[in-house]
Amino acid sequence: MMIYQNGLYLSIIAGKILNIKENDIINIYKNLPIHEKKEINIKSDDILKLGIDCLKISSIFKDVEISIINKELKNKKGDIIKYIKRNEW
């Protein structure tokens, strides 16, 4: 999660300080399911169409983002919609 949050460049710099091989950091970064929040394959309008309160969209996106990064959820629109419907917001 730290490499995702900090991005590749800062993670490499931190890795040098912590004696972590640059290639290890690059491999972890390459294997992330997404690299930015904007890569999540669902839009606010899609969530609103599910009847979700617009005030909850930010927390839903954060939860979806974390679940995708942790590889608990695939970054596919259909899977994300099912995930949102399963959880109570």
C-alpha positions as CSV (number, residue, x, y, z in Angstrom):
1,M,0.0,0.0,0.0
2,M,2.9,2.4,0.7
3,I,4.3,2.1,-2.8
4,Y,0.8,2.9,-4.2
5,Q,0.3,5.9,-1.9
6,N,3.8,7.4,-2.4
7,G,4.3,6.5,-6.0
8,L,7.3,4.9,-7.7
9,Y,9.8,7.8,-7.4
10,L,9.4,8.4,-3.7
11,S,9.3,4.7,-3.0
12,I,12.6,4.2,-4.8
13,I,14.2,7.1,-2.8
14,A,12.8,5.6,0.4
15,G,14.1,2.2,-0.7
16,K,17.6,3.6,-1.1
17,I,17.5,4.9,2.5
18,L,16.1,1.6,3.8
19,N,18.5,-0.6,1.7
20,I,15.7,-2.1,-0.4
21,K,16.6,-3.0,-3.9
22,E,15.3,-0.7,-6.6
23,N,14.2,-3.7,-8.8
24,D,12.2,-5.1,-5.9
25,I,10.3,-1.8,-5.6
26,I,9.8,-1.5,-9.3
27,N,8.4,-5.1,-9.5
28,I,6.0,-4.4,-6.7
29,Y,4.8,-1.2,-8.4
30,K,4.4,-3.0,-11.8
31,N,2.2,-5.6,-10.1
32,L,-0.2,-3.2,-8.5
33,P,-3.7,-3.6,-9.9
34,I,-4.0,0.2,-10.2
35,H,-1.5,3.1,-9.8
36,E,-3.9,6.0,-9.3
37,K,-7.5,6.4,-8.1
38,K,-8.6,7.5,-11.5
39,E,-7.9,4.0,-12.8
40,I,-10.8,2.5,-10.9
41,N,-13.2,1.2,-13.4
42,I,-16.4,2.8,-12.1
43,K,-17.6,6.4,-12.1
44,S,-19.6,8.3,-9.5
45,D,-22.7,8.2,-11.8
46,D,-22.6,4.4,-11.8
47,I,-22.7,4.5,-8.0
48,L,-25.5,7.0,-7.9
49,K,-27.5,4.8,-10.3
50,L,-27.4,2.1,-7.6
51,G,-29.4,4.4,-5.3
52,I,-26.5,5.3,-3.1
53,D,-26.5,8.6,-1.3
54,C,-24.2,11.1,-3.0
55,L,-22.6,11.9,0.4
56,K,-21.3,8.3,0.7
57,I,-19.5,8.3,-2.7
58,S,-16.1,9.4,-1.3
59,S,-16.0,6.7,1.4
60,I,-17.2,4.1,-1.1
61,F,-14.4,5.0,-3.6
62,K,-11.8,4.9,-0.8
63,D,-13.1,1.4,0.3
64,V,-13.1,0.2,-3.3
65,E,-9.6,1.6,-3.9
66,I,-8.2,-0.2,-0.8
67,S,-9.9,-3.4,-1.7
68,I,-8.4,-3.3,-5.3
69,I,-4.9,-2.5,-4.0
70,N,-5.1,-5.4,-1.5
71,K,-6.3,-7.6,-4.4
72,E,-9.5,-8.4,-2.5
73,L,-11.5,-7.0,-5.4
74,K,-10.8,-7.0,-9.2
75,N,-10.8,-3.7,-11.0
76,K,-13.8,-4.7,-13.2
77,K,-16.9,-2.6,-13.3
78,G,-19.2,-5.6,-12.7
79,D,-17.3,-6.8,-9.8
80,I,-17.1,-3.4,-8.2
81,I,-20.9,-2.9,-8.6
82,K,-21.5,-6.3,-7.0
83,Y,-19.1,-5.4,-4.1
84,I,-21.0,-2.1,-3.6
85,K,-24.4,-3.8,-3.6
86,R,-23.2,-6.4,-1.0
87,N,-22.0,-3.9,1.5
88,E,-24.2,-1.6,3.5
89,W,-23.4,2.1,3.1
